[in-house]
Amino acid sequence: MRDHRAPSAATERHAVIDHPRALLADDEPHLLDYLQTQLATAWPQLRIVGKAGNGIEALRLIDELAPDVVFLDIQMPGLNGLTLAGRLTADGKAPHIVFVTAHHEYAVDAFEHAALDYLLKPTTPERLAKTVAKLKLALRAPAPAVAPDALRALLQQLAAPVPAAPVAAPLQWIRAAHGDETRLIAIDEVIYFQSNDKYTSVFLQDGECLIRTPLSKLREQLDEARFWQIHRSVIVAAKSVAGTHTDFRGRLVVKLKERREQLTVSRNYAEQFKQM
C-alpha cells in the first residue's frame, strides 16, 4: 500500500541539503548567465529556480519560489540588493544570501557579518568554490545565515556618502625609451602624446620617445588645463598650440610652435577650440 503521509521535516531537510534551490538577481543579463555557468560547474546539485533583472522582480520571485539561496547584486534598479536583503530578514525567514558586487568600497568586512558571503565581480572559480563550501555548511546548520542587525548597519553605511578618494598630483616626470637608453623627461618638455600600437609616442622638440603607458591611462595622470585631448589617439600640450585652421576637407587642424607636423582635431574634441 502506498504511503500517503506528508514528508517528514527530516526528509525535507535532506532534500534542501542534497538539491538546494537558488535564485540569481542582477541587472546585467550576461553576468547572470556567467554566474549560472560557474555555479553549474562549482555546484552541480544546485538548482537555479529563477533569475531576476531587478530588485522588485527578485523580491517577487523569492516570495513565489522560496529559494534556499539567493545571489544578490547590490546595485540594481527598483530595489538595491541591500534593501532587498533587509526586507527578507525582517520576518526572520530569509534564505541564505550571498552578495555579488563590483563595489568593494562598501566595507568588505561588513559584508562578512551581513550575509553568508560576498563575491566581487567578476567571480573566479576559486573564490566561488569557497562560497559554495560555506553555503553547504550553512544549509546543514539551523542558524540563519544573515544577521539582521549587521545588515541594517550595512544599509546605513550604504546610505552615507562615500568619501572621495584623494586626488593624485598631476604627472611631472616620464621615463621613456630613447634608443638603447631610458630617458627621464620633464612633463614641460612634452609637445604631444600619440597612441602608437602597444606604446605611446612622446614627441619633444628634439625627437620622439616611447612609453608603455596607454594613452587612456596617461590621460588620467595629466593636468587637464595643460594638456588637451584633440583626438582619440592624441593629447597635445596647450602651451605648444600655435593656432588652428580648417583644411580643404573641412577638418580642424592644430599648428604647433616647436614642430612642423600638424595635428587633426576630431569632431568630438573640436568644441574647446571654437573660441581660438
Buried (B, 14 or more C-beta within 10 A) or exposed (E): EEEEEEEEEEEEBEEEEEEBBBBBBBBBEEBBEBBBEBBEEBBEEBEBBBBBBBBBBBBEBBEEBEBBBBBBBBBBEBBBBBBBBBBBBEEEEBBBBBBBBEEEEBBEEBBEBBBBBBBBBEBEEEBBBEBBEBBBEBBEEEEBBBBBEBBBBBBEBBEEEEEEEEEEEBBEEBEBBBEEEEBEBEBEBBBBBBBBEEBBBBBBEEEBBBBEBEBEEBBEBBEEEEBBBBBEBBBBBEEBBEEBEEEEEEEBBBBBEBBEEEBEBBEEBEEEBEEE
